[in-house]
Amino acid sequence: MGNIVGSNLFNCAFILGSLGIYEMKVEGDFKIELIAVLSASAFLLLFSFIKRPFFRFGGFVFLVGYGVMIKYWISAA
């Protein structure tokens, strides 16, 4: 859990912070992405609370979710 939280803090602070030097317009809403992130967080919390090992099933769920998001981004472009 510490590695996940630390990695997220690093990404938010340094990676997203460095995007401020670029002039980029962000158009559209991010409802689908927000739902995906909240669902993934809830899934990880569920596995954490029930203390079940995160093996093939969890990896498969995240891999399918990643594929669905990539398909959505390609079809929306």
N, CA, C, O and CB atoms as a CASP TS submission, in Angstrom:
PFRMAT TS
TARGET T0000
AUTHOR 0000-0000-0000
METHOD Language model
MODEL 1
PARENT N/A
ATOM      1  N   MET     1       0.824  -1.183   0.000  1.00  0.00           N
ATOM      2  CA  MET     1       0.000   0.000   0.000  1.00  0.00           C
ATOM      3  C   MET     1       0.876   1.257   0.000  1.00  0.00           C
ATOM      4  O   MET     1       0.547   2.247  -0.653  1.00  0.00           O
ATOM      5  CB  MET     1      -0.941  -0.008   1.207  1.00  0.00           C
ATOM      6  N   GLY     2       1.970   1.212   0.721  1.00  0.00           N
ATOM      7  CA  GLY     2       2.847   2.378   0.772  1.00  0.00           C
ATOM      8  C   GLY     2       3.455   2.705  -0.576  1.00  0.00           C
ATOM      9  O   GLY     2       3.587   3.875  -0.934  1.00  0.00           O
ATOM     10  N   ASN     3       3.825   1.679  -1.324  1.00  0.00           N
ATOM     11  CA  ASN     3       4.383   1.906  -2.657  1.00  0.00           C
ATOM     12  C   ASN     3       3.352   2.520  -3.588  1.00  0.00           C
ATOM     13  O   ASN     3       3.687   3.390  -4.392  1.00  0.00           O
ATOM     14  CB  ASN     3       4.904   0.599  -3.247  1.00  0.00           C
ATOM     15  N   ILE     4       2.104   2.080  -3.492  1.00  0.00           N
ATOM     16  CA  ILE     4       1.052   2.611  -4.356  1.00  0.00           C
ATOM     17  C   ILE     4       0.791   4.074  -4.030  1.00  0.00           C
ATOM     18  O   ILE     4       0.713   4.913  -4.928  1.00  0.00           O
ATOM     19  CB  ILE     4      -0.243   1.789  -4.207  1.00  0.00           C
ATOM     20  N   VAL     5       0.656   4.377  -2.754  1.00  0.00           N
ATOM     21  CA  VAL     5       0.396   5.758  -2.347  1.00  0.00           C
ATOM     22  C   VAL     5       1.588   6.645  -2.696  1.00  0.00           C
ATOM     23  O   VAL     5       1.401   7.749  -3.207  1.00  0.00           O
ATOM     24  CB  VAL     5       0.096   5.834  -0.833  1.00  0.00           C
ATOM     25  N   GLY     6       2.795   6.188  -2.434  1.00  0.00           N
ATOM     26  CA  GLY     6       3.990   6.961  -2.747  1.00  0.00           C
ATOM     27  C   GLY     6       4.135   7.214  -4.236  1.00  0.00           C
ATOM     28  O   GLY     6       4.512   8.313  -4.642  1.00  0.00           O
ATOM     29  N   SER     7       3.848   6.230  -5.041  1.00  0.00           N
ATOM     30  CA  SER     7       3.921   6.386  -6.484  1.00  0.00           C
ATOM     31  C   SER     7       2.894   7.402  -6.972  1.00  0.00           C
ATOM     32  O   SER     7       3.195   8.229  -7.833  1.00  0.00           O
ATOM     33  CB  SER     7       3.709   5.041  -7.176  1.00  0.00           C
ATOM     34  N   ASN     8       1.691   7.340  -6.428  1.00  0.00           N
ATOM     35  CA  ASN     8       0.659   8.299  -6.825  1.00  0.00           C
ATOM     36  C   ASN     8       1.031   9.718  -6.420  1.00  0.00           C
ATOM     37  O   ASN     8       0.802  10.656  -7.184  1.00  0.00           O
ATOM     38  CB  ASN     8      -0.681   7.919  -6.207  1.00  0.00           C
ATOM     39  N   LEU     9       1.598   9.888  -5.236  1.00  0.00           N
ATOM     40  CA  LEU     9       2.023  11.222  -4.814  1.00  0.00           C
ATOM     41  C   LEU     9       3.139  11.751  -5.705  1.00  0.00           C
ATOM     42  O   LEU     9       3.146  12.928  -6.066  1.00  0.00           O
ATOM     43  CB  LEU     9       2.485  11.198  -3.356  1.00  0.00           C
ATOM     44  N   PHE    10       4.078  10.885  -6.058  1.00  0.00           N
ATOM     45  CA  PHE    10       5.164  11.300  -6.953  1.00  0.00           C
ATOM     46  C   PHE    10       4.615  11.719  -8.304  1.00  0.00           C
ATOM     47  O   PHE    10       5.019  12.747  -8.846  1.00  0.00           O
ATOM     48  CB  PHE    10       6.186  10.169  -7.128  1.00  0.00           C
ATOM     49  N   ASN    11       3.695  10.928  -8.855  1.00  0.00           N
ATOM     50  CA  ASN    11       3.124  11.261 -10.157  1.00  0.00           C
ATOM     51  C   ASN    11       2.366  12.579 -10.112  1.00  0.00           C
ATOM     52  O   ASN    11       2.500  13.403 -11.017  1.00  0.00           O
ATOM     53  CB  ASN    11       2.200  10.148 -10.630  1.00  0.00           C
ATOM     54  N   CYS    12       1.582  12.785  -9.079  1.00  0.00           N
ATOM     55  CA  CYS    12       0.815  14.028  -8.973  1.00  0.00           C
ATOM     56  C   CYS    12       1.736  15.227  -8.803  1.00  0.00           C
ATOM     57  O   CYS    12       1.515  16.263  -9.430  1.00  0.00           O
ATOM     58  CB  CYS    12      -0.167  13.952  -7.803  1.00  0.00           C
ATOM     59  N   ALA    13       2.748  15.109  -7.980  1.00  0.00           N
ATOM     60  CA  ALA    13       3.600  16.253  -7.675  1.00  0.00           C
ATOM     61  C   ALA    13       4.557  16.591  -8.816  1.00  0.00           C
ATOM     62  O   ALA    13       4.674  17.759  -9.188  1.00  0.00           O
ATOM     63  CB  ALA    13       4.388  15.983  -6.416  1.00  0.00           C
ATOM     64  N   PHE    14       5.232  15.609  -9.369  1.00  0.00           N
ATOM     65  CA  PHE    14       6.284  15.899 -10.322  1.00  0.00           C
ATOM     66  C   PHE    14       5.840  15.783 -11.775  1.00  0.00           C
ATOM     67  O   PHE    14       6.150  16.656 -12.586  1.00  0.00           O
ATOM     68  CB  PHE    14       7.432  14.990 -10.080  1.00  0.00           C
ATOM     69  N   ILE    15       5.138  14.744 -12.107  1.00  0.00           N
ATOM     70  CA  ILE    15       4.742  14.543 -13.500  1.00  0.00           C
ATOM     71  C   ILE    15       3.657  15.534 -13.891  1.00  0.00           C
ATOM     72  O   ILE    15       3.800  16.251 -14.881  1.00  0.00           O
ATOM     73  CB  ILE    15       4.254  13.103 -13.724  1.00  0.00           C
ATOM     74  N   LEU    16       2.578  15.580 -13.127  1.00  0.00           N
ATOM     75  CA  LEU    16       1.510  16.527 -13.448  1.00  0.00           C
ATOM     76  C   LEU    16       1.964  17.968 -13.240  1.00  0.00           C
ATOM     77  O   LEU    16       1.539  18.862 -13.973  1.00  0.00           O
ATOM     78  CB  LEU    16       0.274  16.241 -12.595  1.00  0.00           C
ATOM     79  N   GLY    17       2.805  18.198 -12.270  1.00  0.00           N
ATOM     80  CA  GLY    17       3.327  19.544 -12.043  1.00  0.00           C
ATOM     81  C   GLY    17       4.180  20.045 -13.191  1.00  0.00           C
ATOM     82  O   GLY    17       4.182  21.240 -13.484  1.00  0.00           O
ATOM     83  N   SER    18       4.908  19.146 -13.846  1.00  0.00           N
ATOM     84  CA  SER    18       5.759  19.560 -14.971  1.00  0.00           C
ATOM     85  C   SER    18       4.942  19.900 -16.214  1.00  0.00           C
ATOM     86  O   SER    18       5.458  20.537 -17.133  1.00  0.00           O
ATOM     87  CB  SER    18       6.761  18.459 -15.304  1.00  0.00           C
ATOM     88  N   LEU    19       3.683  19.489 -16.257  1.00  0.00           N
ATOM     89  CA  LEU    19       2.842  19.828 -17.407  1.00  0.00           C
ATOM     90  C   LEU    19       2.477  21.298 -17.441  1.00  0.00           C
ATOM     91  O   LEU    19       1.979  21.774 -18.461  1.00  0.00           O
ATOM     92  CB  LEU    19       1.584  18.997 -17.394  1.00  0.00           C
ATOM     93  N   GLY    20       2.702  22.025 -16.376  1.00  0.00           N
ATOM     94  CA  GLY    20       2.398  23.450 -16.318  1.00  0.00           C
ATOM     95  C   GLY    20       3.262  24.278 -17.250  1.00  0.00           C
ATOM     96  O   GLY    20       2.895  25.408 -17.571  1.00  0.00           O
ATOM     97  N   ILE    21       4.387  23.762 -17.691  1.00  0.00           N
ATOM     98  CA  ILE    21       5.251  24.545 -18.583  1.00  0.00           C
ATOM     99  C   ILE    21       4.803  24.459 -20.040  1.00  0.00           C
ATOM    100  O   ILE    21       5.292  25.208 -20.886  1.00  0.00           O
ATOM    101  CB  ILE    21       6.694  24.071 -18.463  1.00  0.00           C
ATOM    102  N   TYR    22       3.882  23.553 -20.332  1.00  0.00           N
ATOM    103  CA  TYR    22       3.386  23.401 -21.693  1.00  0.00           C
ATOM    104  C   TYR    22       2.064  24.137 -21.845  1.00  0.00           C
ATOM    105  O   TYR    22       1.270  24.201 -20.907  1.00  0.00           O
ATOM    106  CB  TYR    22       3.221  21.912 -22.054  1.00  0.00           C
ATOM    107  N   GLU    23       1.832  24.688 -23.019  1.00  0.00           N
ATOM    108  CA  GLU    23       0.566  25.351 -23.319  1.00  0.00           C
ATOM    109  C   GLU    23      -0.335  24.345 -24.017  1.00  0.00           C
ATOM    110  O   GLU    23      -0.270  24.179 -25.235  1.00  0.00           O
ATOM    111  CB  GLU    23       0.779  26.629 -24.201  1.00  0.00           C
ATOM    112  N   MET    24      -1.180  23.674 -23.234  1.00  0.00           N
ATOM    113  CA  MET    24      -2.067  22.671 -23.804  1.00  0.00           C
ATOM    114  C   MET    24      -3.499  23.021 -23.443  1.00  0.00           C
ATOM    115  O   MET    24      -3.794  23.423 -22.317  1.00  0.00           O
ATOM    116  CB  MET    24      -1.700  21.250 -23.305  1.00  0.00           C
ATOM    117  N   LYS    25      -4.385  22.861 -24.421  1.00  0.00           N
ATOM    118  CA  LYS    25      -5.801  23.022 -24.140  1.00  0.00           C
ATOM    119  C   LYS    25      -6.384  21.650 -23.839  1.00  0.00           C
ATOM    120  O   LYS    25      -6.120  20.680 -24.549  1.00  0.00           O
ATOM    121  CB  LYS    25      -6.542  23.704 -25.329  1.00  0.00           C
ATOM    122  N   VAL    26      -7.164  21.585 -22.800  1.00  0.00           N
ATOM    123  CA  VAL    26      -7.838  20.348 -22.439  1.00  0.00           C
ATOM    124  C   VAL    26      -9.314  20.545 -22.729  1.00  0.00           C
ATOM    125  O   VAL    26      -9.971  21.403 -22.138  1.00  0.00           O
ATOM    126  CB  VAL    26      -7.591  19.962 -20.935  1.00  0.00           C
ATOM    127  N   GLU    27      -9.816  19.749 -23.636  1.00  0.00           N
ATOM    128  CA  GLU    27     -11.217  19.864 -24.016  1.00  0.00           C
ATOM    129  C   GLU    27     -11.950  18.582 -23.653  1.00  0.00           C
ATOM    130  O   GLU    27     -11.378  17.492 -23.674  1.00  0.00           O
ATOM    131  CB  GLU    27     -11.357  20.165 -25.524  1.00  0.00           C
ATOM    132  N   GLY    28     -13.202  18.729 -23.327  1.00  0.00           N
ATOM    133  CA  GLY    28     -14.016  17.560 -23.007  1.00  0.00           C
ATOM    134  C   GLY    28     -14.086  17.319 -21.520  1.00  0.00           C
ATOM    135  O   GLY    28     -13.388  17.955 -20.729  1.00  0.00           O
ATOM    136  N   ASP    29     -14.935  16.396 -21.161  1.00  0.00           N
ATOM    137  CA  ASP    29     -15.034  16.038 -19.753  1.00  0.00           C
ATOM    138  C   ASP    29     -14.388  14.667 -19.548  1.00  0.00           C
ATOM    139  O   ASP    29     -14.146  13.919 -20.495  1.00  0.00           O
ATOM    140  CB  ASP    29     -16.522  16.033 -19.278  1.00  0.00           C
ATOM    141  N   PHE    30     -14.127  14.375 -18.313  1.00  0.00           N
ATOM    142  CA  PHE    30     -13.409  13.153 -17.973  1.00  0.00           C
ATOM    143  C   PHE    30     -14.255  12.249 -17.082  1.00  0.00           C
ATOM    144  O   PHE    30     -13.741  11.637 -16.145  1.00  0.00           O
ATOM    145  CB  PHE    30     -12.089  13.488 -17.282  1.00  0.00           C
ATOM    146  N   LYS    31     -15.548  12.167 -17.373  1.00  0.00           N
ATOM    147  CA  LYS    31     -16.438  11.356 -16.550  1.00  0.00           C
ATOM    148  C   LYS    31     -16.077   9.877 -16.622  1.00  0.00           C
ATOM    149  O   LYS    31     -16.046   9.195 -15.597  1.00  0.00           O
ATOM    150  CB  LYS    31     -17.881  11.559 -16.983  1.00  0.00           C
ATOM    151  N   ILE    32     -15.805   9.379 -17.822  1.00  0.00           N
ATOM    152  CA  ILE    32     -15.474   7.958 -17.987  1.00  0.00           C
ATOM    153  C   ILE    32     -14.164   7.627 -17.271  1.00  0.00           C
ATOM    154  O   ILE    32     -14.059   6.595 -16.608  1.00  0.00           O
ATOM    155  CB  ILE    32     -15.369   7.593 -19.490  1.00  0.00           C
ATOM    156  N   GLU    33     -13.169   8.503 -17.404  1.00  0.00           N
ATOM    157  CA  GLU    33     -11.891   8.269 -16.747  1.00  0.00           C
ATOM    158  C   GLU    33     -12.033   8.308 -15.231  1.00  0.00           C
ATOM    159  O   GLU    33     -11.414   7.514 -14.523  1.00  0.00           O
ATOM    160  CB  GLU    33     -10.866   9.298 -17.204  1.00  0.00           C
ATOM    161  N   LEU    34     -12.853   9.236 -14.734  1.00  0.00           N
ATOM    162  CA  LEU    34     -13.070   9.326 -13.305  1.00  0.00           C
ATOM    163  C   LEU    34     -13.768   8.080 -12.773  1.00  0.00           C
ATOM    164  O   LEU    34     -13.418   7.581 -11.703  1.00  0.00           O
ATOM    165  CB  LEU    34     -13.882  10.566 -12.976  1.00  0.00           C
ATOM    166  N   ILE    35     -14.742   7.580 -13.503  1.00  0.00           N
ATOM    167  CA  ILE    35     -15.420   6.347 -13.110  1.00  0.00           C
ATOM    168  C   ILE    35     -14.444   5.178 -13.093  1.00  0.00           C
ATOM    169  O   ILE    35     -14.498   4.337 -12.195  1.00  0.00           O
ATOM    170  CB  ILE    35     -16.589   6.049 -14.059  1.00  0.00           C
ATOM    171  N   ALA    36     -13.547   5.118 -14.087  1.00  0.00           N
ATOM    172  CA  ALA    36     -12.567   4.030 -14.146  1.00  0.00           C
ATOM    173  C   ALA    36     -11.598   4.085 -12.966  1.00  0.00           C
ATOM    174  O   ALA    36     -11.281   3.051 -12.378  1.00  0.00           O
ATOM    175  CB  ALA    36     -11.788   4.091 -15.463  1.00  0.00           C
ATOM    176  N   VAL    37     -11.132   5.274 -12.620  1.00  0.00           N
ATOM    177  CA  VAL    37     -10.198   5.411 -11.501  1.00  0.00           C
ATOM    178  C   VAL    37     -10.883   5.072 -10.176  1.00  0.00           C
ATOM    179  O   VAL    37     -10.302   4.388  -9.334  1.00  0.00           O
ATOM    180  CB  VAL    37      -9.625   6.839 -11.452  1.00  0.00           C
ATOM    181  N   LEU    38     -12.103   5.542  -9.994  1.00  0.00           N
ATOM    182  CA  LEU    38     -12.819   5.235  -8.756  1.00  0.00           C
ATOM    183  C   LEU    38     -13.148   3.747  -8.654  1.00  0.00           C
ATOM    184  O   LEU    38     -13.103   3.175  -7.565  1.00  0.00           O
ATOM    185  CB  LEU    38     -14.102   6.061  -8.671  1.00  0.00           C
ATOM    186  N   SER    39     -13.475   3.127  -9.770  1.00  0.00           N
ATOM    187  CA  SER    39     -13.756   1.688  -9.765  1.00  0.00           C
ATOM    188  C   SER    39     -12.500   0.889  -9.423  1.00  0.00           C
ATOM    189  O   SER    39     -12.554  -0.055  -8.635  1.00  0.00           O
ATOM    190  CB  SER    39     -14.310   1.243 -11.132  1.00  0.00           C
ATOM    191  N   ALA    40     -11.380   1.268 -10.014  1.00  0.00           N
ATOM    192  CA  ALA    40     -10.124   0.572  -9.720  1.00  0.00           C
ATOM    193  C   ALA    40      -9.739   0.744  -8.256  1.00  0.00           C
ATOM    194  O   ALA    40      -9.265  -0.201  -7.625  1.00  0.00           O
ATOM    195  CB  ALA    40      -8.996   1.089 -10.627  1.00  0.00           C
ATOM    196  N   SER    41      -9.937   1.936  -7.714  1.00  0.00           N
ATOM    197  CA  SER    41      -9.627   2.180  -6.298  1.00  0.00           C
ATOM    198  C   SER    41     -10.525   1.350  -5.398  1.00  0.00           C
ATOM    199  O   SER    41     -10.059   0.769  -4.417  1.00  0.00           O
ATOM    200  CB  SER    41      -9.779   3.670  -5.957  1.00  0.00           C
ATOM    201  N   ALA    42     -11.803   1.292  -5.724  1.00  0.00           N
ATOM    202  CA  ALA    42     -12.730   0.491  -4.924  1.00  0.00           C
ATOM    203  C   ALA    42     -12.367  -0.990  -4.995  1.00  0.00           C
ATOM    204  O   ALA    42     -12.457  -1.701  -3.994  1.00  0.00           O
ATOM    205  CB  ALA    42     -14.176   0.707  -5.401  1.00  0.00           C
ATOM    206  N   PHE    43     -11.958  -1.456  -6.173  1.00  0.00           N
ATOM    207  CA  PHE    43     -11.553  -2.849  -6.335  1.00  0.00           C
ATOM    208  C   PHE    43     -10.329  -3.163  -5.475  1.00  0.00           C
ATOM    209  O   PHE    43     -10.278  -4.205  -4.823  1.00  0.00           O
ATOM    210  CB  PHE    43     -11.258  -3.152  -7.810  1.00  0.00           C
ATOM    211  N   LEU    44      -9.340  -2.257  -5.474  1.00  0.00           N
ATOM    212  CA  LEU    44      -8.156  -2.470  -4.647  1.00  0.00           C
ATOM    213  C   LEU    44      -8.497  -2.428  -3.167  1.00  0.00           C
ATOM    214  O   LEU    44      -7.971  -3.226  -2.390  1.00  0.00           O
ATOM    215  CB  LEU    44      -7.096  -1.428  -4.963  1.00  0.00           C
ATOM    216  N   LEU    45      -9.370  -1.511  -2.762  1.00  0.00           N
ATOM    217  CA  LEU    45      -9.777  -1.456  -1.361  1.00  0.00           C
ATOM    218  C   LEU    45     -10.522  -2.716  -0.944  1.00  0.00           C
ATOM    219  O   LEU    45     -10.343  -3.206   0.171  1.00  0.00           O
ATOM    220  CB  LEU    45     -10.649  -0.234  -1.114  1.00  0.00           C
ATOM    221  N   LEU    46     -11.349  -3.237  -1.829  1.00  0.00           N
ATOM    222  CA  LEU    46     -12.065  -4.474  -1.545  1.00  0.00           C
ATOM    223  C   LEU    46     -11.083  -5.614  -1.275  1.00  0.00           C
ATOM    224  O   LEU    46     -11.237  -6.356  -0.305  1.00  0.00           O
ATOM    225  CB  LEU    46     -12.997  -4.836  -2.712  1.00  0.00           C
ATOM    226  N   PHE    47     -10.080  -5.748  -2.133  1.00  0.00           N
ATOM    227  CA  PHE    47      -9.085  -6.807  -1.933  1.00  0.00           C
ATOM    228  C   PHE    47      -8.293  -6.574  -0.645  1.00  0.00           C
ATOM    229  O   PHE    47      -7.896  -7.527   0.026  1.00  0.00           O
ATOM    230  CB  PHE    47      -8.127  -6.880  -3.139  1.00  0.00           C
ATOM    231  N   SER    48      -8.068  -5.310  -0.307  1.00  0.00           N
ATOM    232  CA  SER    48      -7.327  -4.995   0.914  1.00  0.00           C
ATOM    233  C   SER    48      -8.130  -5.349   2.158  1.00  0.00           C
ATOM    234  O   SER    48      -7.583  -5.890   3.119  1.00  0.00           O
ATOM    235  CB  SER    48      -6.953  -3.516   0.940  1.00  0.00           C
ATOM    236  N   PHE    49      -9.425  -5.046   2.143  1.00  0.00           N
ATOM    237  CA  PHE    49     -10.250  -5.296   3.324  1.00  0.00           C
ATOM    238  C   PHE    49     -10.542  -6.775   3.535  1.00  0.00           C
ATOM    239  O   PHE    49     -10.582  -7.231   4.678  1.00  0.00           O
ATOM    240  CB  PHE    49     -11.547  -4.540   3.213  1.00  0.00           C
ATOM    241  N   ILE    50     -10.746  -7.534   2.466  1.00  0.00           N
ATOM    242  CA  ILE    50     -11.058  -8.954   2.654  1.00  0.00           C
ATOM    243  C   ILE    50      -9.793  -9.800   2.745  1.00  0.00           C
ATOM    244  O   ILE    50      -9.864 -11.009   2.965  1.00  0.00           O
ATOM    245  CB  ILE    50     -11.936  -9.458   1.512  1.00  0.00           C
ATOM    246  N   LYS    51      -8.628  -9.157   2.574  1.00  0.00           N
ATOM    247  CA  LYS    51      -7.317  -9.813   2.709  1.00  0.00           C
ATOM    248  C   LYS    51      -7.196 -11.031   1.805  1.00  0.00           C
ATOM    249  O   LYS    51      -6.696 -12.082   2.208  1.00  0.00           O
ATOM    250  CB  LYS    51      -7.079 -10.227   4.161  1.00  0.00           C
ATOM    251  N   ARG    52      -7.659 -10.866   0.589  1.00  0.00           N
ATOM    252  CA  ARG    52      -7.545 -11.932  -0.404  1.00  0.00           C
ATOM    253  C   ARG    52      -6.319 -11.648  -1.281  1.00  0.00           C
ATOM    254  O   ARG    52      -6.073 -10.493  -1.628  1.00  0.00           O
ATOM    255  CB  ARG    52      -8.852 -12.040  -1.275  1.00  0.00           C
ATOM    256  N   PRO    53      -5.562 -12.658  -1.637  1.00  0.00           N
ATOM    257  CA  PRO    53      -4.395 -12.426  -2.489  1.00  0.00           C
ATOM    258  C   PRO    53      -4.791 -11.861  -3.858  1.00  0.00           C
ATOM    259  O   PRO    53      -5.828 -12.213  -4.421  1.00  0.00           O
ATOM    260  CB  PRO    53      -3.613 -13.728  -2.670  1.00  0.00           C
ATOM    261  N   PHE    54      -3.955 -10.999  -4.360  1.00  0.00           N
ATOM    262  CA  PHE    54      -4.208 -10.320  -5.625  1.00  0.00           C
ATOM    263  C   PHE    54      -3.401 -11.043  -6.711  1.00  0.00           C
ATOM    264  O   PHE    54      -2.285 -10.643  -7.043  1.00  0.00           O
ATOM    265  CB  PHE    54      -3.827  -8.788  -5.544  1.00  0.00           C
ATOM    266  N   PHE    55      -3.979 -12.098  -7.246  1.00  0.00           N
ATOM    267  CA  PHE    55      -3.251 -12.885  -8.231  1.00  0.00           C
ATOM    268  C   PHE    55      -3.877 -12.738  -9.607  1.00  0.00           C
ATOM    269  O   PHE    55      -4.073 -11.619 -10.080  1.00  0.00           O
ATOM    270  CB  PHE    55      -3.215 -14.356  -7.821  1.00  0.00           C
ATOM    271  N   ARG    56      -4.186 -13.824 -10.238  1.00  0.00           N
ATOM    272  CA  ARG    56      -4.642 -13.815 -11.626  1.00  0.00           C
ATOM    273  C   ARG    56      -5.957 -13.083 -11.831  1.00  0.00           C
ATOM    274  O   ARG    56      -6.108 -12.337 -12.798  1.00  0.00           O
ATOM    275  CB  ARG    56      -4.781 -15.214 -12.116  1.00  0.00           C
ATOM    276  N   PHE    57      -6.909 -13.289 -10.930  1.00  0.00           N
ATOM    277  CA  PHE    57      -8.211 -12.656 -11.105  1.00  0.00           C
ATOM    278  C   PHE    57      -8.089 -11.134 -11.086  1.00  0.00           C
ATOM    279  O   PHE    57      -8.635 -10.455 -11.956  1.00  0.00           O
ATOM    280  CB  PHE    57      -9.177 -13.121 -10.015  1.00  0.00           C
ATOM    281  N   GLY    58      -7.380 -10.604 -10.103  1.00  0.00           N
ATOM    282  CA  GLY    58      -7.196  -9.155 -10.016  1.00  0.00           C
ATOM    283  C   GLY    58      -6.439  -8.600 -11.212  1.00  0.00           C
ATOM    284  O   GLY    58      -6.802  -7.560 -11.761  1.00  0.00           O
ATOM    285  N   GLY    59      -5.395  -9.295 -11.607  1.00  0.00           N
ATOM    286  CA  GLY    59      -4.636  -8.870 -12.782  1.00  0.00           C
ATOM    287  C   GLY    59      -5.474  -8.899 -14.042  1.00  0.00           C
ATOM    288  O   GLY    59      -5.367  -8.011 -14.888  1.00  0.00           O
ATOM    289  N   PHE    60      -6.304  -9.915 -14.168  1.00  0.00           N
ATOM    290  CA  PHE    60      -7.173 -10.025 -15.334  1.00  0.00           C
ATOM    291  C   PHE    60      -8.185  -8.879 -15.371  1.00  0.00           C
ATOM    292  O   PHE    60      -8.442  -8.305 -16.429  1.00  0.00           O
ATOM    293  CB  PHE    60      -7.900 -11.376 -15.333  1.00  0.00           C
ATOM    294  N   VAL    61      -8.753  -8.554 -14.218  1.00  0.00           N
ATOM    295  CA  VAL    61      -9.725  -7.455 -14.160  1.00  0.00           C
ATOM    296  C   VAL    61      -9.073  -6.140 -14.573  1.00  0.00           C
ATOM    297  O   VAL    61      -9.659  -5.382 -15.346  1.00  0.00           O
ATOM    298  CB  VAL    61     -10.321  -7.330 -12.741  1.00  0.00           C
ATOM    299  N   PHE    62      -7.884  -5.858 -14.075  1.00  0.00           N
ATOM    300  CA  PHE    62      -7.210  -4.615 -14.438  1.00  0.00           C
ATOM    301  C   PHE    62      -6.764  -4.617 -15.900  1.00  0.00           C
ATOM    302  O   PHE    62      -6.804  -3.574 -16.554  1.00  0.00           O
ATOM    303  CB  PHE    62      -6.008  -4.389 -13.530  1.00  0.00           C
ATOM    304  N   LEU    63      -6.347  -5.752 -16.416  1.00  0.00           N
ATOM    305  CA  LEU    63      -5.960  -5.836 -17.822  1.00  0.00           C
ATOM    306  C   LEU    63      -7.155  -5.591 -18.738  1.00  0.00           C
ATOM    307  O   LEU    63      -7.034  -4.886 -19.739  1.00  0.00           O
ATOM    308  CB  LEU    63      -5.340  -7.201 -18.123  1.00  0.00           C
ATOM    309  N   VAL    64      -8.295  -6.163 -18.404  1.00  0.00           N
ATOM    310  CA  VAL    64      -9.509  -5.935 -19.187  1.00  0.00           C
ATOM    311  C   VAL    64      -9.931  -4.467 -19.090  1.00  0.00           C
ATOM    312  O   VAL    64     -10.315  -3.863 -20.092  1.00  0.00           O
ATOM    313  CB  VAL    64     -10.654  -6.859 -18.702  1.00  0.00           C
ATOM    314  N   GLY    65      -9.859  -3.899 -17.897  1.00  0.00           N
ATOM    315  CA  GLY    65     -10.188  -2.483 -17.730  1.00  0.00           C
ATOM    316  C   GLY    65      -9.284  -1.584 -18.547  1.00  0.00           C
ATOM    317  O   GLY    65      -9.742  -0.602 -19.131  1.00  0.00           O
ATOM    318  N   TYR    66      -8.011  -1.911 -18.590  1.00  0.00           N
ATOM    319  CA  TYR    66      -7.063  -1.140 -19.396  1.00  0.00           C
ATOM    320  C   TYR    66      -7.416  -1.241 -20.879  1.00  0.00           C
ATOM    321  O   TYR    66      -7.393  -0.240 -21.594  1.00  0.00           O
ATOM    322  CB  TYR    66      -5.619  -1.633 -19.156  1.00  0.00           C
ATOM    323  N   GLY    67      -7.740  -2.437 -21.334  1.00  0.00           N
ATOM    324  CA  GLY    67      -8.128  -2.622 -22.733  1.00  0.00           C
ATOM    325  C   GLY    67      -9.388  -1.854 -23.084  1.00  0.00           C
ATOM    326  O   GLY    67      -9.491  -1.278 -24.167  1.00  0.00           O
ATOM    327  N   VAL    68     -10.347  -1.846 -22.167  1.00  0.00           N
ATOM    328  CA  VAL    68     -11.589  -1.107 -22.406  1.00  0.00           C
ATOM    329  C   VAL    68     -11.310   0.391 -22.501  1.00  0.00           C
ATOM    330  O   VAL    68     -11.880   1.069 -23.355  1.00  0.00           O
ATOM    331  CB  VAL    68     -12.612  -1.389 -21.288  1.00  0.00           C
ATOM    332  N   MET    69     -10.447   0.911 -21.641  1.00  0.00           N
ATOM    333  CA  MET    69     -10.125   2.342 -21.694  1.00  0.00           C
ATOM    334  C   MET    69      -9.386   2.697 -22.980  1.00  0.00           C
ATOM    335  O   MET    69      -9.665   3.737 -23.578  1.00  0.00           O
ATOM    336  CB  MET    69      -9.282   2.743 -20.480  1.00  0.00           C
ATOM    337  N   ILE    70      -8.467   1.875 -23.409  1.00  0.00           N
ATOM    338  CA  ILE    70      -7.741   2.139 -24.658  1.00  0.00           C
ATOM    339  C   ILE    70      -8.704   2.119 -25.832  1.00  0.00           C
ATOM    340  O   ILE    70      -8.620   2.975 -26.712  1.00  0.00           O
ATOM    341  CB  ILE    70      -6.613   1.102 -24.871  1.00  0.00           C
ATOM    342  N   LYS    71      -9.627   1.148 -25.860  1.00  0.00           N
ATOM    343  CA  LYS    71     -10.626   1.088 -26.930  1.00  0.00           C
ATOM    344  C   LYS    71     -11.504   2.339 -26.915  1.00  0.00           C
ATOM    345  O   LYS    71     -11.828   2.882 -27.971  1.00  0.00           O
ATOM    346  CB  LYS    71     -11.498  -0.178 -26.787  1.00  0.00           C
ATOM    347  N   TYR    72     -11.883   2.792 -25.741  1.00  0.00           N
ATOM    348  CA  TYR    72     -12.699   4.011 -25.628  1.00  0.00           C
ATOM    349  C   TYR    72     -11.937   5.217 -26.164  1.00  0.00           C
ATOM    350  O   TYR    72     -12.494   6.015 -26.918  1.00  0.00           O
ATOM    351  CB  TYR    72     -13.114   4.256 -24.159  1.00  0.00           C
ATOM    352  N   TRP    73     -10.661   5.358 -25.781  1.00  0.00           N
ATOM    353  CA  TRP    73      -9.882   6.508 -26.230  1.00  0.00           C
ATOM    354  C   TRP    73      -9.677   6.488 -27.740  1.00  0.00           C
ATOM    355  O   TRP    73      -9.713   7.537 -28.383  1.00  0.00           O
ATOM    356  CB  TRP    73      -8.534   6.541 -25.522  1.00  0.00           C
ATOM    357  N   ILE    74      -9.462   5.313 -28.307  1.00  0.00           N
ATOM    358  CA  ILE    74      -9.264   5.224 -29.761  1.00  0.00           C
ATOM    359  C   ILE    74     -10.562   5.538 -30.489  1.00  0.00           C
ATOM    360  O   ILE    74     -10.547   6.224 -31.510  1.00  0.00           O
ATOM    361  CB  ILE    74      -8.752   3.820 -30.162  1.00  0.00           C
ATOM    362  N   SER    75     -11.679   5.046 -29.978  1.00  0.00           N
ATOM    363  CA  SER    75     -12.950   5.299 -30.656  1.00  0.00           C
ATOM    364  C   SER    75     -13.395   6.737 -30.489  1.00  0.00           C
ATOM    365  O   SER    75     -14.127   7.244 -31.339  1.00  0.00           O
ATOM    366  CB  SER    75     -14.024   4.365 -30.131  1.00  0.00           C
ATOM    367  N   ALA    76     -12.981   7.422 -29.417  1.00  0.00           N
ATOM    368  CA  ALA    76     -13.390   8.807 -29.193  1.00  0.00           C
ATOM    369  C   ALA    76     -12.539   9.778 -29.995  1.00  0.00           C
ATOM    370  O   ALA    76     -12.941  10.924 -30.198  1.00  0.00           O
ATOM    371  CB  ALA    76     -13.309   9.149 -27.714  1.00  0.00           C
ATOM    372  N   ALA    77     -11.386   9.348 -30.448  1.00  0.00           N
ATOM    373  CA  ALA    77     -10.478  10.251 -31.171  1.00  0.00           C
ATOM    374  C   ALA    77     -10.876  10.515 -32.579  1.00  0.00           C
ATOM    375  O   ALA    77     -10.193  11.257 -33.285  1.00  0.00           O
ATOM    376  CB  ALA    77      -9.117   9.709 -31.170  1.00  0.00           C
TER
END
